Amino acid sequence: MSGTPERQQVIDWLTGTIEGVVGPDGEFEINPSGEPASFPAIYAEESDQSADDTTEPGATRYELEFGLEGYVSGGSGIEATTARSELYDALITAILDATSWPDCIEEIHEGDMRLSTATLAAARRLGFNLTVTIHFVAPR
């Protein structure tokens, strides 16, 4: 990824990591424009970014926040609940695996998770929304 800006390295890494979690039959989209068409699905929404250029000369440290939405569909209540738990576990395990991070990432913090149920859907659909903050550094 030499020559690629650090922020884009983070986005490219996150995209590849999540695509690996949902697999070829699932769906992933960054900054989505609609609802999932296939399941499991994970959507990543860019949120806030903060910068600190005061801690180290020649470098800026960033905190980039993402909202990660995961969706599963079908099955009984316990089957869908189990599928949602498994999707969350696969996602957070992949994201927190520091051996896969690009060099610019220093740490990742998992934030709050909110659960959801689509009450009027034709099929049972469960979801979660998880906040993660990615800390990375860029030379300046």
C-alpha positions as CSV (number, residue, x, y, z in Angstrom):
1,M,0.0,0.0,0.0
2,S,3.0,2.2,-0.4
3,G,2.0,5.7,-1.6
4,T,-1.6,5.2,-0.5
5,P,-2.7,7.8,2.1
6,E,-3.0,6.3,5.6
7,R,-6.7,7.1,5.9
8,Q,-7.4,5.2,2.7
9,Q,-5.2,2.3,3.9
10,V,-7.5,2.1,6.9
11,I,-10.6,2.1,4.8
12,D,-9.1,-0.5,2.3
13,W,-8.1,-2.8,5.2
14,L,-11.5,-2.5,6.8
15,T,-13.3,-3.2,3.5
16,G,-11.2,-6.3,2.8
17,T,-11.5,-7.6,6.4
18,I,-15.3,-7.3,6.4
19,E,-15.7,-8.8,2.9
20,G,-13.8,-11.8,4.3
21,V,-16.3,-12.0,7.2
22,V,-19.5,-12.0,5.1
23,G,-18.1,-14.3,2.4
24,P,-19.1,-14.6,-1.2
25,D,-22.8,-15.1,-0.4
26,G,-23.1,-12.2,2.0
27,E,-23.1,-8.5,1.4
28,F,-20.8,-5.6,2.4
29,E,-21.0,-2.0,1.6
30,I,-19.3,1.1,2.9
31,N,-21.5,4.2,3.3
32,P,-24.5,2.3,2.1
33,S,-27.4,3.8,0.2
34,G,-30.1,1.3,1.1
35,E,-31.1,-1.9,2.9
36,P,-29.3,-5.3,2.5
37,A,-30.4,-7.5,-0.4
38,S,-28.5,-10.6,0.8
39,F,-27.5,-12.0,4.2
40,P,-25.4,-12.0,6.2
41,A,-24.8,-8.3,5.6
42,I,-22.4,-5.8,7.2
43,Y,-22.5,-2.1,6.4
44,A,-19.8,0.3,7.5
45,E,-20.7,4.0,8.0
46,E,-17.8,6.5,8.4
47,S,-18.5,8.7,11.3
48,D,-16.3,11.2,13.2
49,Q,-12.6,11.8,12.9
50,S,-10.4,13.7,15.2
51,A,-6.7,14.7,14.8
52,D,-3.9,15.4,17.2
53,D,-0.7,16.9,15.8
54,T,0.8,18.0,19.1
55,T,2.1,14.7,20.6
56,E,4.8,13.9,18.1
57,P,6.8,16.2,15.8
58,G,6.2,15.3,12.1
59,A,3.2,13.1,12.7
60,T,-0.5,13.4,13.2
61,R,-2.5,10.9,15.2
62,Y,-6.1,10.2,14.1
63,E,-9.1,8.6,15.6
64,L,-11.6,7.5,12.9
65,E,-14.9,6.2,14.1
66,F,-17.1,3.7,12.2
67,G,-20.6,2.5,12.8
68,L,-20.7,-1.2,11.8
69,E,-24.2,-2.6,11.1
70,G,-24.6,-6.4,10.9
71,Y,-27.8,-8.1,9.7
72,V,-29.0,-11.7,9.5
73,S,-32.3,-13.1,8.2
74,G,-34.4,-16.2,8.5
75,G,-34.8,-19.1,10.9
76,S,-36.5,-19.3,14.3
77,G,-35.9,-16.8,17.0
78,I,-33.0,-18.7,18.6
79,E,-31.5,-19.6,15.2
80,A,-31.5,-15.9,14.1
81,T,-30.2,-14.8,17.5
82,T,-27.4,-17.4,17.2
83,A,-26.6,-16.2,13.7
84,R,-26.4,-12.6,14.9
85,S,-24.1,-13.6,17.7
86,E,-21.9,-15.5,15.3
87,L,-21.7,-12.7,12.8
88,Y,-20.8,-10.2,15.6
89,D,-18.1,-12.6,16.9
90,A,-16.6,-13.2,13.5
91,L,-16.6,-9.4,12.8
92,I,-15.0,-8.3,16.0
93,T,-12.4,-11.2,16.0
94,A,-11.3,-10.2,12.5
95,I,-11.1,-6.5,13.3
96,L,-9.2,-6.9,16.5
97,D,-6.6,-9.2,14.9
98,A,-3.6,-6.9,15.0
99,T,-1.6,-9.2,12.8
100,S,-3.8,-8.1,9.8
101,W,-3.6,-4.3,10.4
102,P,-1.7,-2.0,8.1
103,D,1.4,-0.4,9.7
104,C,-0.4,2.9,10.2
105,I,-3.0,1.5,12.6
106,E,-1.9,1.7,16.3
107,E,-5.0,0.3,18.0
108,I,-8.7,-0.3,17.6
109,H,-11.3,0.2,20.3
110,E,-14.7,-1.6,20.4
111,G,-17.5,0.7,21.5
112,D,-21.1,0.1,22.4
113,M,-23.4,-2.3,20.5
114,R,-27.1,-1.8,20.0
115,L,-29.3,-4.7,18.9
116,S,-32.3,-4.5,16.6
117,T,-35.2,-6.6,15.3
118,A,-37.1,-5.8,12.1
119,T,-40.7,-6.2,13.4
120,L,-42.6,-5.9,10.1
121,A,-40.3,-7.7,7.8
122,A,-41.5,-10.6,5.7
123,A,-38.8,-12.8,7.2
124,R,-37.2,-12.6,10.6
125,R,-34.3,-10.1,10.5
126,L,-32.0,-9.3,13.4
127,G,-29.3,-6.8,13.5
128,F,-26.7,-4.9,15.5
129,N,-24.9,-1.6,15.3
130,L,-21.4,-1.5,16.7
131,T,-19.1,1.5,17.1
132,V,-15.4,1.0,16.6
133,T,-12.7,3.6,16.7
134,I,-9.5,3.1,14.7
135,H,-6.4,4.9,15.9
136,F,-3.8,5.5,13.2
137,V,-0.9,7.8,12.5
138,A,0.3,9.6,9.4
139,P,3.6,11.5,8.9
140,R,3.2,15.2,8.3
